[in-house]
Structures are given as structure tokens and as C-alpha cells.
């Protein structure tokens, strides 16, 4: 390439207090310029809620497309109005396909999966598990899909300290149904812990916390620096999600040097640097927390394995992979010119 190629990188308009992990990842990823490319971040003007707002976002995206269009997370439907040849689509997960039912599920599959996959020339996803799910549901050629893991902000640096096992502070990230807070509250009943929850609590969750007499603090609308502060102050990160595309809090916690208790479905991310639970069993979640509180030596070993694991997700390695994909993609779509 004799010049820099312009990429329109389309992002959703975040919902206040709900979207932050994905946005933080992409912000960090493109802090440094990529060799040969100009990344033009395009935040959609309207939230992805309702048919008319989504139609407007589609036409706005069409006007703002470029030599390469990269569609990121949760706004797959805008591929409809973009040039198929120039489209790269990132699929973070298929949680809504599992969560929704009836006609809503069929609409989601058509406009967030089937049509966007058909209208894209390249697909990026963040784990091998999600790649398998995409292939299963769309029958797309696996060669069209590239797996590139997430990375984390350099803010998440190691802060070693003695873990409080007598009364640990447990950090819980997220309050959506898949984050599994309600089952976790039941697992924590009568344990000598303090729970810190980041995310908007529902009325039902507040009632459960009260009924099970859980001592907790709740925070919303935090900056990434404030989130890091709560990682540093915590002893255990409890992340027993029933469904995730990747699980960024796992490697955020490992980078800081904290114990991670997470879902057995997230071994691809946590590797040997985490303790795994059956997320559908409050008994198993409770058992693993009690094991942590009783076993200091094993805890130290797991933390060390966590430090080793996060090296796989170094931001520079991930950035290099994106640069390579963009270069290969640009060459392939212009090979006949």
C-alpha cells in the first residue's frame, strides 16, 4: 500500500451504566495508530432500540462508509446498507439468540446474524467457542471467520497485596441475567464477606440481597480508573456468568493479581489462572468460595498462573493481529484492480 487506507469503525451508542467493557477494549486497541490505516471511529447517532432508530442508523452508516467498513458489537444489522465487498463484521457473542424466544428470536437471527453474515466479506469473533456457535447457526465457511481475543487496558496493572481470607471483599461485575447475580447471592448467604457490585441492580436483586442479609456496596456509571480501583481493593472476583463471548473481567482481575472464581464455560479465557464453578449451582459456587477462604497456598499459585495467562492477551499482540487482518483484507478486495 502506497498510502493510508481509511477504515470506518462502526460502534453502538452505549447505554449509560450498561456498556463499558467492549468500548474500553476498542478505545485501548486503537490508541496507537495502525501501520497503513486510518481508523475513523463512527459511533452510531442513536441507541439501537426500536425499528425507526435502527433504520436511521442504517442510512447514517451508509453515508459514512469507507474503503473498509468494520462493524463492531451488537449493531450487526447495519451491514444491510453497506457495501458487502468492504465489510468486516465482529460478532462478540450470540447471547440474544439464546435469550430470546418466538418471533423476536427469528427476527434477531435474520437481522443480527443471517443477513449480516451474508453481507460481510470477513467475520471476526473473540473466542473459538463463539466461532463454533456462528458456524452451527449459519453454516458459514469457517475460513471466513478469524478468532482474535480481547485485550485489556494498560490501566490494569499488578497491585500485589495480602489477600484477606477471613473477611474477603468480593467484586461482582455486571447485573444482567447472564451475569448470574441472583444465584450468587444465594451462594453467599451467611458467609463472612463484603460484596461490591458494579451495575444497576433490579428490584428483585435488591430484595434478595436484603433477604439473604448480604453486606454490599453498589456502584454505577464508573470510569475505567474507578473500576480498576475496585479491582485493587478486592480479594476475590466472582464472575460465574452463564454465558459470555469472552469474559474480560477474568483477565482484568488476573492482571491486577486477584483470585478469580468464574464459570467452567470460560476456561478458554481463564486457563489455569482461575477457579471454575458450575454457574447453575449455588452449592458449587458457595463450595469454591469456601475453599478459597481455607487455602492460602493454592490461592497464591492460581494468582501466579493468572499473571502468566494474561500475557496471551497483550494489547500489542492483539493490535498486531488486527493490523495483519486489515492488510490481508484490503489486498484481497483490491486484487483484481
Secondary structure as GFF3:
##gff-version 3
##sequence-region A 1 337
A	DSSP	beta_strand	5	11	.	.	.	ID=ss1
A	DSSP	alpha_helix	21	29	.	.	.	ID=ss2
A	DSSP	beta_strand	37	43	.	.	.	ID=ss3
A	DSSP	alpha_helix	51	63	.	.	.	ID=ss4
A	DSSP	beta_strand	68	71	.	.	.	ID=ss5
A	DSSP	three_ten_helix	76	81	.	.	.	ID=ss6
A	DSSP	three_ten_helix	84	86	.	.	.	ID=ss7
A	DSSP	beta_strand	87	91	.	.	.	ID=ss8
A	DSSP	alpha_helix	95	99	.	.	.	ID=ss9
A	DSSP	alpha_helix	102	108	.	.	.	ID=ss10
A	DSSP	pi_helix	109	114	.	.	.	ID=ss11
A	DSSP	alpha_helix	115	118	.	.	.	ID=ss12
A	DSSP	beta_strand	122	125	.	.	.	ID=ss13
A	DSSP	alpha_helix	128	138	.	.	.	ID=ss14
A	DSSP	three_ten_helix	142	144	.	.	.	ID=ss15
A	DSSP	beta_strand	145	147	.	.	.	ID=ss16
A	DSSP	beta_strand	169	173	.	.	.	ID=ss17
A	DSSP	three_ten_helix	177	179	.	.	.	ID=ss18
A	DSSP	alpha_helix	181	187	.	.	.	ID=ss19
A	DSSP	beta_strand	194	198	.	.	.	ID=ss20
A	DSSP	alpha_helix	203	211	.	.	.	ID=ss21
A	DSSP	beta_strand	216	219	.	.	.	ID=ss22
A	DSSP	alpha_helix	224	233	.	.	.	ID=ss23
A	DSSP	beta_strand	236	239	.	.	.	ID=ss24
A	DSSP	alpha_helix	248	256	.	.	.	ID=ss25
A	DSSP	beta_strand	259	263	.	.	.	ID=ss26
A	DSSP	three_ten_helix	264	266	.	.	.	ID=ss27
A	DSSP	alpha_helix	267	270	.	.	.	ID=ss28
A	DSSP	beta_strand	275	277	.	.	.	ID=ss29
A	DSSP	alpha_helix	282	294	.	.	.	ID=ss30
A	DSSP	alpha_helix	296	310	.	.	.	ID=ss31
A	DSSP	three_ten_helix	311	313	.	.	.	ID=ss32
A	DSSP	alpha_helix	315	333	.	.	.	ID=ss33
###
